[in-house]
Amino acid sequence: MSIIHRTTLSPSKYELLAAWLPKQPWFTGDATALAPIGAYRFDDPEGEVGLEGHVFRAGDETVYHVPLSYRGAPLEGGEEFEVGTMEHGVLGTRWAYDAVGDPVFRAVLAGAVLHGEAGSREFTEDAEGNQAERDPSVHVRGSGDGDAPVPELAAVRVLTEGSATIAETEFALLAVHRVVAVDAGEDPAGTLSLRGEWPGAVGALLASLRV
């Protein structure tokens, strides 16, 4: 499960995104007009890295998807994927990364896609430690099933093709779709996906995996 602390965050996640997005080749929106749709979360099995996928608009009807990872120390070798740093009122300094460049996110995302897993349950926690479960604003689930082994995605080549960022090895290709097809059809043969749901969208294509 994911714990969301009710505390301060400076700068905010969307302030970081507003500065980072104009530098991305797939972004054509207005970074001063970001309008969140919602977010989903995954759990890091080690409990160290925060994993959160943001879905939003930017001045028009185009839907964008940016997963971020949050770490308590810099990601070794992750400089090109750094989005910025934030001061969290409970956790201190947090380094935020474009999560496709984070090996923890790649492994968790691939596992969710392959095994048909949903996003994590979410709980808010106040200053006294009281917790309450909340409904995720974006529900996600992988299209696979069974217990196929997750491909090794620690050492990958990362590149941008159109509106997708791709992490690939000789044996697997994981694509994070930055511009979301909210009415995407079925997965092509040999491909599995992560689909999202929120008010007005069902089966929106967020990520794809070929192994």
C-alpha positions in Angstrom: 0.0 0.0 0.0 1.0 3.6 -0.5 1.1 6.1 2.3 0.4 9.8 1.4 1.4 12.2 4.1 -0.8 15.2 4.7 2.1 17.7 4.8 3.9 20.4 2.8 5.8 19.8 -0.4 7.9 22.6 -1.9 8.0 23.0 -4.8 4.9 21.0 -5.7 5.0 18.1 -8.1 3.2 20.1 -10.7 5.6 23.0 -10.3 8.5 20.7 -11.0 6.6 19.3 -14.1 5.9 22.8 -15.4 9.6 23.5 -15.5 10.6 20.1 -17.0 7.9 19.5 -19.6 8.8 22.2 -22.1 12.2 20.4 -22.6 10.6 17.2 -23.6 10.2 16.5 -27.4 6.8 14.8 -27.0 5.2 17.7 -25.1 3.3 20.3 -27.2 1.0 21.7 -24.5 1.0 24.8 -22.3 3.1 24.1 -19.3 1.6 27.1 -17.5 -1.9 25.5 -17.8 -1.4 22.0 -16.3 -4.7 20.5 -15.2 -4.4 17.3 -13.2 -6.8 14.4 -14.1 -5.4 12.1 -11.4 -2.6 9.7 -10.5 -2.0 6.1 -9.7 0.7 4.5 -7.5 2.7 1.3 -7.4 4.5 -0.1 -4.4 8.3 -0.6 -4.3 8.9 -4.1 -2.9 11.7 -2.6 -0.8 9.7 0.3 0.4 12.3 2.8 -0.5 11.2 4.5 -3.7 7.9 6.3 -4.3 6.3 5.4 -7.6 3.5 7.6 -9.0 2.0 8.1 -12.5 0.5 11.5 -13.3 -2.2 12.0 -15.9 -3.1 15.6 -16.9 -4.0 18.0 -19.6 -2.0 21.1 -20.6 -4.2 23.8 -22.1 -6.2 21.6 -24.5 -7.9 18.2 -24.6 -4.6 16.2 -25.1 -4.0 13.8 -22.2 -0.4 13.4 -21.0 1.1 10.7 -18.8 4.3 11.2 -16.8 5.3 8.6 -14.1 7.6 9.9 -11.5 9.8 8.1 -8.9 10.7 9.8 -5.6 13.9 8.9 -3.8 15.6 9.9 -0.5 19.0 10.1 -2.3 20.1 10.7 -5.9 19.7 7.8 -8.3 23.2 6.7 -9.4 23.6 7.4 -13.1 20.1 9.0 -13.2 21.1 12.6 -13.9 19.5 12.8 -17.4 16.2 11.7 -15.9 16.1 14.0 -12.9 13.0 16.2 -12.9 14.0 18.2 -9.7 14.1 18.1 -5.9 11.4 18.8 -3.4 11.3 19.4 0.3 8.8 17.1 1.9 7.5 18.1 5.4 7.9 14.6 6.7 10.4 12.8 4.5 12.9 15.7 3.9 14.6 16.2 0.5 13.2 14.0 -2.2 14.7 13.6 -5.7 12.1 13.2 -8.4 12.9 11.3 -11.6 11.2 10.6 -14.9 10.4 7.1 -13.8 11.1 5.4 -17.1 14.8 6.0 -16.2 14.4 4.4 -12.7 15.1 0.6 -12.6 12.7 0.2 -9.7 9.8 1.6 -11.7 10.7 -0.4 -14.8 10.7 -3.7 -12.9 7.4 -2.9 -11.0 5.6 -1.7 -14.1 6.7 -4.7 -16.2 5.5 -7.0 -13.4 2.2 -5.3 -13.2 1.7 -5.6 -17.0 2.7 -9.2 -17.1 0.8 -10.4 -14.1 -2.4 -8.3 -14.5 -1.8 -6.4 -11.3 -3.6 -3.2 -10.3 -2.1 -0.1 -8.8 -1.5 0.0 -5.0 -4.0 0.9 -2.4 -3.7 4.4 -1.1 -3.8 5.7 2.5 -3.5 9.2 3.8 -1.7 9.8 7.1 -2.0 13.0 9.2 0.5 14.4 11.7 -0.8 12.2 14.5 -0.3 9.1 12.4 -4.0 8.4 11.8 -4.6 6.7 8.4 -7.6 6.6 6.1 -7.9 4.7 2.8 -8.8 6.8 -0.2 -9.9 5.7 -3.7 -7.1 6.3 -6.4 -8.1 9.0 -8.8 -6.7 6.8 -11.7 -7.2 3.1 -11.6 -4.7 1.0 -13.5 -4.3 -2.7 -14.3 -2.0 -4.8 -16.5 -3.5 -6.9 -19.3 -1.4 -10.0 -18.6 -2.1 -12.9 -16.3 -0.3 -15.8 -14.7 3.2 -15.8 -13.3 5.6 -15.3 -16.2 9.0 -14.2 -15.2 9.6 -10.4 -15.3 12.3 -9.5 -17.9 15.5 -8.0 -16.6 15.3 -4.2 -17.2 18.0 -2.9 -15.0 20.4 -2.1 -17.9 18.4 -0.7 -20.8 18.7 1.7 -23.7 16.2 4.6 -23.3 15.0 6.5 -26.4 12.0 8.6 -27.5 9.9 7.4 -30.5 7.1 9.8 -31.3 5.0 10.2 -28.2 6.5 7.2 -26.3 9.6 6.8 -24.2 11.0 3.3 -24.7 13.3 1.3 -22.5 14.6 -1.7 -24.3 17.0 -4.6 -24.1 17.8 -7.4 -26.6 14.9 -9.4 -25.0 12.2 -6.9 -24.0 10.7 -3.5 -24.9 8.9 -1.4 -22.4 7.1 1.8 -23.7 5.6 4.5 -21.6 3.0 6.4 -23.6 3.3 10.1 -22.9 0.3 11.2 -25.1 -2.6 8.9 -24.0 -5.0 7.2 -26.3 -8.1 7.2 -24.2 -10.0 5.1 -26.7 -7.2 2.7 -27.6 -8.2 -0.6 -29.1 -7.0 -4.1 -28.1 -3.3 -4.9 -27.7 -1.5 -6.0 -30.8 -0.4 -9.7 -30.9 2.7 -10.2 -28.7 2.1 -7.0 -26.7 0.7 -6.5 -23.2 -0.3 -3.2 -21.7 -1.1 -1.1 -18.7 -4.5 0.5 -19.0 -6.0 3.3 -17.0 -9.5 4.4 -16.0 -10.9 7.7 -14.7 -14.1 9.6 -15.2 -14.6 9.9 -18.9 -12.0 7.3 -19.9 -11.9 3.5 -19.8 -9.0 1.4 -21.1 -6.7 4.4 -21.7 -3.3 3.1 -22.9 -0.5 4.1 -20.5 2.3 1.6 -21.2 3.1 -1.4 -23.4 5.4 -4.4 -23.0 6.8 -6.8 -25.6 8.9 -9.8 -24.4 
